[in-house]
Amino acid sequence: MQKLVSFEKAVKTKYPEQVVIVIAKNKAGKANPVTLGWTMIASYDPPMMAVGVYKGHYSVRCIRHSKCFTIVYPSSDMAKAALFFGSHSGRDTDKLKEFRTKTAPAKKIKSVLLADAVANFECRLVKQIATGDHITFFGEIVCSHINKKTKKRLYSLGKGHKLGAA
Ligand SMILES: Cc1cc2nc3c(=O)[nH]c(=O)nc-3n(C[C@H](O)[C@H](O)[C@H](O)COP(=O)(O)O)c2cc1C
């Protein structure tokens, strides 16, 4: 049996929600990480993923400028980093410098990987669609990496950005 409620109320039932960190460079070459919950695998062949970024976020500018981005699956022990990247703007913060995070160079795109993450996907921007107040960016995966150690992924467990293993 279902009852009629507002979208705002119904969508709060979505948890746990996966968390990714998207990294793209700005004009000056600074890599800007941003934490996102809105993400999906968009195609298997060719491999593609999509992310939804609020149109006013600095990351939109970085992705549009560099035309490529990394999608990171953070591990459950990266909750503090994910919260930092998701509560500061690259407009006035060098997030990777301020929240010291181990990076590694990407192999096929001009971006970086997060060394301690569960997985990193190097994406070339192939399409972008304005979807209401967000921009959905589609990236073709040109290179994939996984951690040599087995790690658990990070999830958003409830409203207020409570992050942890699911
Ligand atoms: C767990 C979590 C999930 C988030 N999900 C999204 C999302 O899906 N889309 C979005 O635009 N912002 C999302 N945010 C907010 C951005 O990460 C945040 O506004 C960030 O500071 C923007 O950074 P920027 O200005 O450098 O782009 C999320 C934040 C957190 C902590």
The ligand as an SDF file (V2000), in Angstrom:
LIG
                    3D

 31 33  0  0  0  0  0  0  0  0999 V2000
   27.8730   13.2430    0.4230 C   0  0  0  0  0  0  0  0  0  0  0  0
   27.7410   14.4220   -0.5100 C   0  0  0  0  0  0  0  0  0  0  0  0
   27.0550   14.2590   -1.7130 C   0  0  0  0  0  0  0  0  0  0  0  0
   26.9000   15.3350   -2.5990 C   0  0  0  0  0  0  0  0  0  0  0  0
   26.2770   15.1360   -3.7980 N   0  0  0  0  0  0  0  0  0  0  0  0
   26.2250   16.1400   -4.7190 C   0  0  0  0  0  0  0  0  0  0  0  0
   25.6830   15.8810   -6.0240 C   0  0  0  0  0  0  0  0  0  0  0  0
   25.2790   14.7790   -6.3760 O   0  0  0  0  0  0  0  0  0  0  0  0
   25.6810   16.9290   -6.9070 N   0  0  0  0  0  0  0  0  0  0  0  0
   26.1500   18.1820   -6.5770 C   0  0  0  0  0  0  0  0  0  0  0  0
   26.1240   19.0840   -7.4150 O   0  0  0  0  0  0  0  0  0  0  0  0
   26.6720   18.4300   -5.3390 N   0  0  0  0  0  0  0  0  0  0  0  0
   26.7300   17.4410   -4.4090 C   0  0  0  0  0  0  0  0  0  0  0  0
   27.2930   17.6660   -3.1800 N   0  0  0  0  0  0  0  0  0  0  0  0
   27.7310   19.0330   -2.8280 C   0  0  0  0  0  0  0  0  0  0  0  0
   29.1000   19.4430   -3.4370 C   0  0  0  0  0  0  0  0  0  0  0  0
   30.0580   18.4200   -3.2400 O   0  0  0  0  0  0  0  0  0  0  0  0
   29.5900   20.7480   -2.7380 C   0  0  0  0  0  0  0  0  0  0  0  0
   28.6480   21.7620   -2.9440 O   0  0  0  0  0  0  0  0  0  0  0  0
   30.9890   21.2020   -3.1740 C   0  0  0  0  0  0  0  0  0  0  0  0
   31.4860   22.0640   -2.1870 O   0  0  0  0  0  0  0  0  0  0  0  0
   31.0670   21.8840   -4.5310 C   0  0  0  0  0  0  0  0  0  0  0  0
   32.4170   22.1010   -4.8090 O   0  0  0  0  0  0  0  0  0  0  0  0
   32.9580   22.9960   -6.0360 P   0  0  0  0  0  0  0  0  0  0  0  0
   32.4140   24.3840   -5.8480 O   0  0  0  0  0  0  0  0  0  0  0  0
   34.4610   22.9330   -5.9130 O   0  0  0  0  0  0  0  0  0  0  0  0
   32.4550   22.3950   -7.3060 O   0  0  0  0  0  0  0  0  0  0  0  0
   27.4440   16.6130   -2.2640 C   0  0  0  0  0  0  0  0  0  0  0  0
   28.1410   16.7620   -1.0460 C   0  0  0  0  0  0  0  0  0  0  0  0
   28.2880   15.6890   -0.1880 C   0  0  0  0  0  0  0  0  0  0  0  0
   29.0550   15.8730    1.1010 C   0  0  0  0  0  0  0  0  0  0  0  0
  1  2  1  0
  2  3  1  0
  2 30  2  0
  3  4  2  0
  4  5  1  0
  4 28  1  0
  5  6  2  0
  6  7  1  0
  6 13  1  0
  7  8  2  0
  7  9  1  0
  9 10  1  0
 10 11  2  0
 10 12  1  0
 12 13  2  0
 13 14  1  0
 14 15  1  0
 14 28  1  0
 15 16  1  0
 16 17  1  0
 16 18  1  0
 18 19  1  0
 18 20  1  0
 20 21  1  0
 20 22  1  0
 22 23  1  0
 23 24  1  0
 24 25  2  0
 24 26  1  0
 24 27  1  0
 28 29  2  0
 29 30  1  0
 30 31  1  0
M  END
$$$$
